[in-house]
């Protein structure tokens, strides 16, 4: 008979370094490995963490450790909880369906989420509700999700929604949103949260429609909610303890310029150690959501920063946590709509939210964004260029006025726009 240590080493050596979000067999193998780790009664959490941090650790083992730690915590919760899980659907008609020869990017994402939530909540006091929300999808995501949900054994826990059903109202969080086309994800997430609150959930977890974030990590994001009384818990993919698998770099070298602008104007967020504002893995208490949704300032991709700023405005306790994220890039809306269109929305939306929430911000950088960043084409001009001041800048330095002032950046932008065919490397 093998000792527990030998069992652990065998599981480590046998774990795959591949994890394909479209392969159900990979999903099954991951849960099986997580269960096997949980069965090692004489193996401590510290041992699992130490192994998962090794440079040659197999990817499947890294993620399985996150799931095992999540399950260990959620089993200890002694008070009944119901968590609403909300995600938006726009152009998700492929990922909602299973993988086939004609649908190579299929992730069976809705039923996979159900499987993961059932796994993590089984034999615990935590229950779940799932709210997929159609954000005006032109590819019938609502119909597809409704049909899939009806086939699930957990159909009573799934409520597929349409953002359009929540509009045309003179009151509430969506009063200022007049048409589904004016929403870019944010409106749909708000609509889902309204329904979750109506159903009396204790907290809402916001995620993406794809399988990039395994729902079996629910215990990780609940831990600070329970133990630290945090009212907002933000996933942080940039934490050294996170597992991050990103597809090929989507940006040019000018991404440093965009991040410098974002972090300087939004210093009230980034100076608090919140470095991953866009991670689709966030938990909000009922109380925090009621404050956040009192008057949303934006309904697009930039809603994440609006919600963070609202939590700050109302002095809600915010905690960040590491987690595992495997990028699902093939059907990403940011690619469909264009990376620079997404960044345009993020920068302009952040400025709108800062002004609406009356949070301290760089007025000079906000004015620069107003004057110089009006269209995606303005960003296309600079995404492959870089000011001299930022060439050797470390990521942690971006946003500092000591590195490059808004005035200096405005002068550089003016020069670049006048000579768009030149490079400034």
N, C-alpha and C positions, 0 to 999 in steps of 0.2 A: 504494500500500500504506500502511495506517495504521501509525503508530508504536505501540509498546507503551502509551505514555501515552494515546494516543487510544483504544486498545482498552479500557483501564481505564475511561476516562471514559464510553465508550459502554455498557459493562456496568453502570456505576453509574446512568446515566440510564435505562437500560431496565429496571432491577430494579423489581419490584412492591413496593408498600407493604402488600400483603395476603398473609397466610399462614394458610390454613384447614387445620386438622389433619385434617379429614375429606376433603379433596380430594387424590387421588393425583397429579393433574396439578401441584399446588403442590409436593408432595414431589419429583417428578421435576424440576421447574424449579429447585428449590433445589440439588439435586445437580449439575445441569448448570451452574449458575452457579458453584458451588464448583470444579468441574473447569476451567471457563474461567479462573477466577482463578489456579488452580495452573499453568495453561499460560502465564501471563504471566511468562516467565523473567526479565525485566529489572525486574519490579515487586517491591519489597522488602516484607517483612512490616510494616515501619514505615509504609509508604505505605498498605497495606490497613487497618491499625489506625487511622491518622489519618482516613481516609475514613469508616470505620465509626463514628467518634465525632462526626461532624458532626451537628448538630441536625436537619437535613433528610434524613439518610441513609435510604433505603428499607429497610423491615424485612427483606426478603429478602436484601439485600446485607449487612446486619449479621450475619445468621445464617450466610450463606455464608462470610463472613470467618472466623467461628469454626471452621467445617468445614475451610476451607483451611489454617488454622494447625494444626488438629488433625492433618490428613493430613500436613503437612510434618514434624511431629515424629514421628509414628508410623513414617514411612518411615526415620527415622534409628535406630530401635531395633535394636541389633545382637545381642541375646540373645533366643532364642525365649521367648515368653510365652503362656500360655493364661489368658484372663479369663472368669470365670463371671458372667453377668448374671442377676440374680434380681429378680422382681417378683411381687407378690401379686395375686390375683384375688378380688374380692368385688363382685358386681353389675356385672361387666364384659362381660356378654353382648351389650350393644349395641356397645361400642367395639371389641370383638374382631372384629366383623363389618364388612363394607364398608358404605359409605353407600348407602342406597336411599331411595325415597320413604317407605317404611314404617319405615325406620331412619335418620332424619336425622342422628343423632349417631355413626354408624358411622365408625371410624377405621382399620379393618383393622390394628389396632395390633400384633398379633403378627407378621404377615408384613412390616409396615413396619419393625419392629425388625430383622428378619432382613435385609431389603434394606439397611438402614443399616449394620449390622455387617459385612455382606459388602463394602460399599463402602469402609468405613474400613480394613478388614483386608486387602483385596486387595493382593497383591504386597508383603506385609510379613511380618515374623517373628511377628506377633501373631495368635493364633487365639482363637476364642470358643466358649462354650457358653451356651445360654439355658435358664433354669429358671423357667417360669411356675408359680405355686403357688396352687392353689385353697384359699381361706381359709374353707371352709365356705359357699361361695356358694350361695344358694337358687335361683339361675337357671342352673344347669348350665354355669358357666364352664369347668369341667374338661372336660366332653364337647365343648364348642365348640372350646376350645383344642386338644384332642387331635385332633379332626377336621381343623382347619386345619393343625396341625403336620405331619400325615401327608401333606398335599398339597404341602408345601414341598420344594424340591430339596435343602434343607439339613436334612431331618428328623432325620438322625443326630446333629445338634448340638443338638437341642431335646428336652428331657425335661420333660414336663408332670407335675406332682406334685400330690398331695392332702395337705393338712396332716393329715387324719384318719389317714393311713397312718403318720404319725410319732408318734402318741400311744400311750397305754397302755404306757408304758415306765417303769421304775423308776430309770433312769439317763440321763445325757446332758442336753443343754440344755433338752429339752422335758419332763423328768420332772415338773415342777410344773404343767404345763398338762394338765388332765384332760379338757377337751372343746373342740371347735372353736369353740363359741359363746363361750368365754372368751378367744379370740384376736380381736384387732382389728388385723390386719395384721402385728403383730410376730411372732406364732407362725409365720405362713406364711413370712416372710422368713428366720427362723431355720431352718425346715425346708429351704428352698432352699439356704441356706448350708451346712448339714450335707452335703447331697448334692454340692454343688460341691467342698467340701473332700475328700470321699470320692473324687471324680473327679480329685483332684490339681491343681486349678487353682492358678495362682500368686497370684491376687487375685480378689476378688469386687466387682462393681459392683452396687449396689442402686439401682433406679429404680422408676417407677410403671408401671402397666399401660397407660396412655394414651400418646399421642405428644407429650406436653408437652416432654420432653427428647430431642433428636435424638441417637441413638447414634453418629452420626458425630463427636461431640465426644470420643470415647474418648481420643484423643491428648492433649487438654487435661488430663484428670484423671490420665493416666499420666505426664505430664511431671514433676510433683513426686515421684511414686512412684519414677521412674527417677533423676532428676537430684539430688533432695534426700534420697533414701532415706526419704521419708515413708511411714509405715505406715498412716496414715489420711488420706485426702484428701476434704475436704468441699466440695461445690459451694456457692457463695454468691451467691444471686440479688440481694442488696443491694449487691454490689460495683459501683462506678461503671463498671467495664468489662464488666459483665454486660448481657445483652439480656433485658429482662423485659417480658412482655406479660401483664398481669393483666386478668381480667374485671372487671365493675362491682364496686365495693367491697361486700364481703359483711357488713361489721361496722358497728355503731353507734359513736358517739364513745367509748363505754365501753371500746373495745378498748385504749385507752391505760392504763386501770386494770388490765386483765388482763396486759398486757405489763409493767407496773410490778411486779406481783406475781411474774410469771415470772422477770424479770431479777434481782429482788432475791433471791429464794430460790435461784436458779440462778446466782448471781454468779460461781461458780467456772468456769462455762462462758463466760458473756457477757463477763466481764472479760478473757478471752483473745482477744478479737476475733472470736469465733464468734457471728455475729449471725443466722444463718439455720439454725437447728437442724433444721428440718423439710424442707429441700430433699431431694427424692427423687433425689439424684445424689451418691452417696458411694462411695468405693473403700476397701476394707480388705485389707491383706495377709493371707496365711495365718496368720502369727504373731499379728497383732493379733486376727483372728477367733477364734483358739483361746483367747486370753485373755478376749475379750468373751463368748464362748459358754460359758465354764466354769460360770457360774451367772447367767443372765439374771434381772433383778429384775422385769421387766414383759413382757407379751406383747401390748400394745395399741398405739395410735397414738403413745404416748410412748416407744417403744423407741429412737427416735433419740437422745434425751438420755441414756438408760441406756447406750447403746453409746459415746457420746462420753465420758461419765463413766468407763466401764470403761477406755477407752484412756488417760485421764488417770491412773487408778488404777495402771495398769501401765506408766506413763511411755512410752507410744508416741508417736512424733513425729506431730503433727497439722498439716496445712497446708490452707488454704482456697484455692479457685480460682473465678474468675468464669466464667460460662457462659451460654448462651442458654436461656431458658425461656418457652414460650408456654402460658398457662393453658388447661387443658381442663376447664372448669367445669360443662358441661351435665350430665355423669353423675358428678360428684364425690361420693364417699362422704360427705364432710363435709357436703354439702348434703342428701343422702339421710337421713343420721343426725341432722342438725341441727348447725349451727355451734357452739352452746353445749355440746352433748354432746361435741363434739370438744375444745373448750377445757377442759371439765371433766376429760376424760381426760388432756390435756396437763399441767395443773397438778397433779392428784393423782399422776399417774405420775412426774412430775419429783421430787416430794417423796419418793415411795417409792424411787426410784433413788438419790437423794442419801443417804438413810438406809442403804440396802443397801450402797452403795459406800463409805460412811464418808468422803465428801468434804465439805470445809468448806462450810457453808451457813448461811443466816439461820434460826435456830431460831424466832425471833419470827414471821417470815413463814410458815414451815411450819405453825406452830400456828394462825395466822390462816386458812390454807387448810383445815386440819383442821376448824376450828370454824365457819367461815362459808361455805365452798364445798363443800357436800355433794351438791348436785344441780344439774342443768342449769338448773332454775328459779331457783336462787340467782344464776346468771349472767344470766339473762333480765331479772331485776329491775334490774341495774346496767348493762346494755350500752348503754342510751340515756341514761345519766347520767354525770356526771364530777365528782370532787371539785375544789374550788377550786384546790388545790395543783397539779393536773395540767392545768388548762385551757390554760395557755400553755407547758407543758413541751415541749421539743424531744424528738424520738425518742431521740436519743443520751443524754438525761438520765434517761430512764426506768430504774428499778431503783436509783437512788441514794437512800440513806436521807436525804440532805440535802434531797431534793425532798419526800418524804413518808414518814414512818416507818411501820412496821407497826402501831404502837400507834394512830397517827392514822388510818390506813386502817381499822383495826378499828372505831374509834369511828364513822367515817363509814358503814361498812357496817351497823352496828347501827342507826343513825339511818334509813338508807334503807329497811331491811327493816321498820321500824316504821311508815313512811309511804310505802308503795310507789307511791302514785298521784302523789306529789309529784316534781318534778324538782329537781335540785341544780345547775343551770347557773348 
